[in-house]
Amino acid sequence: MGGTIEISATLFNAGERAGEEVAQLYIRDLVGNVTRPIRELKGFRRVTLEAGESTRIGFTLHTDQLAFYNRRMVLVTEPGMFYAWIGGDSNAGLRTEFEVIESHQEWG
């Protein structure tokens, strides 16, 4: 809690011409105490690739970006499991998962 996670993927232009892609990052909260969207857009980046070119694209996601309004209408970030996808649209198939944990460690 209070940290960041780096999520990345390699994009490849398999076409015969240069092209643009809007790489999009979606997340899903698997254990929220209220019903959450199946895929929620958290970031996007436009990328231009020459034919046959590939590049690594990354997103930094802070736990604050996972916050939502609970039943009491208080903005909270809850610990738990999440899925993340990177792709050209909300039907992206490239998925990973991560867990947000509560930190009980005190920093001095």
C-alpha positions as CSV (number, residue, x, y, z in Angstrom):
1,M,0.0,0.0,0.0
2,G,1.4,3.4,-0.9
3,G,3.8,1.9,-3.5
4,T,4.0,1.6,-7.2
5,I,4.1,-1.3,-9.7
6,E,5.7,-1.3,-13.1
7,I,3.7,-3.1,-15.8
8,S,5.2,-3.5,-19.3
9,A,4.8,-5.4,-22.5
10,T,6.6,-5.6,-25.9
11,L,4.8,-4.2,-28.9
12,F,5.7,-5.5,-32.3
13,N,4.6,-4.2,-35.7
14,A,4.0,-7.3,-37.8
15,G,2.8,-5.3,-40.7
16,E,4.6,-4.2,-43.9
17,R,4.2,-0.5,-43.2
18,A,4.8,1.9,-40.3
19,G,1.9,2.2,-38.0
20,E,0.5,3.7,-34.8
21,E,-1.0,1.9,-31.8
22,V,-2.5,3.2,-28.7
23,A,-1.3,0.9,-26.0
24,Q,-3.8,0.8,-23.2
25,L,-3.5,-0.4,-19.6
26,Y,-6.6,-1.9,-17.9
27,I,-7.0,-3.3,-14.4
28,R,-9.6,-5.4,-12.6
29,D,-10.0,-5.5,-8.8
30,L,-10.8,-9.1,-8.0
31,V,-11.8,-8.6,-4.3
32,G,-13.3,-5.1,-3.9
33,N,-16.1,-4.8,-1.3
34,V,-18.3,-3.2,-3.9
35,T,-18.9,-4.3,-7.5
36,R,-16.0,-2.9,-9.7
37,P,-15.7,-2.7,-13.5
38,I,-14.5,-5.8,-15.3
39,R,-11.8,-3.7,-17.0
40,E,-11.0,-0.2,-15.9
41,L,-8.7,2.0,-18.1
42,K,-5.8,3.3,-16.1
43,G,-3.4,4.6,-18.7
44,F,-2.6,4.8,-22.4
45,R,0.3,5.7,-24.7
46,R,0.4,6.3,-28.4
47,V,3.3,4.5,-30.1
48,T,4.6,4.7,-33.7
49,L,6.5,1.7,-35.0
50,E,8.2,1.1,-38.3
51,A,7.4,-2.2,-40.1
52,G,9.1,-5.1,-38.2
53,E,10.0,-2.8,-35.3
54,S,9.3,-3.6,-31.6
55,T,9.5,-1.6,-28.5
56,R,8.9,-2.1,-24.8
57,I,6.1,0.0,-23.4
58,G,5.7,0.5,-19.6
59,F,3.2,2.0,-17.2
60,T,3.8,3.0,-13.6
61,L,0.7,2.4,-11.5
62,H,0.5,3.8,-8.0
63,T,-1.9,2.2,-5.4
64,D,-3.7,5.5,-5.2
65,Q,-4.8,4.9,-8.8
66,L,-6.7,1.8,-7.6
67,A,-8.9,3.8,-5.2
68,F,-12.7,3.7,-5.4
69,Y,-15.6,4.9,-3.4
70,N,-16.8,2.3,-0.9
71,R,-20.3,1.8,0.4
72,R,-19.9,4.8,2.8
73,M,-18.8,7.0,-0.2
74,V,-15.2,7.2,1.2
75,L,-12.4,7.0,-1.3
76,V,-10.3,3.9,-0.4
77,T,-7.7,1.6,-1.8
78,E,-8.2,-1.9,-0.6
79,P,-5.6,-4.7,-0.4
80,G,-6.2,-7.7,-2.7
81,M,-5.6,-9.3,-6.0
82,F,-5.7,-7.5,-9.3
83,Y,-5.5,-8.4,-13.0
84,A,-3.8,-6.1,-15.5
85,W,-3.9,-6.1,-19.3
86,I,-2.0,-4.1,-21.9
87,G,-3.3,-4.0,-25.4
88,G,-4.8,-2.0,-28.2
89,D,-8.3,-2.1,-26.7
90,S,-10.4,-3.4,-23.8
91,N,-10.4,-6.9,-25.2
92,A,-6.6,-7.3,-24.7
93,G,-5.5,-10.8,-24.0
94,L,-2.1,-10.2,-22.5
95,R,-2.7,-10.4,-18.8
96,T,-0.7,-10.4,-15.6
97,E,-1.7,-10.3,-12.0
98,F,-0.5,-8.5,-8.9
99,E,-1.4,-8.1,-5.2
100,V,-1.7,-5.0,-3.1
101,I,-0.9,-5.7,0.5
102,E,-1.3,-3.6,3.6
103,S,1.9,-2.4,5.1
104,H,2.0,-2.5,8.9
105,Q,5.6,-1.5,9.0
106,E,6.3,1.9,10.6
107,W,8.9,4.1,8.9
108,G,11.1,6.1,11.2
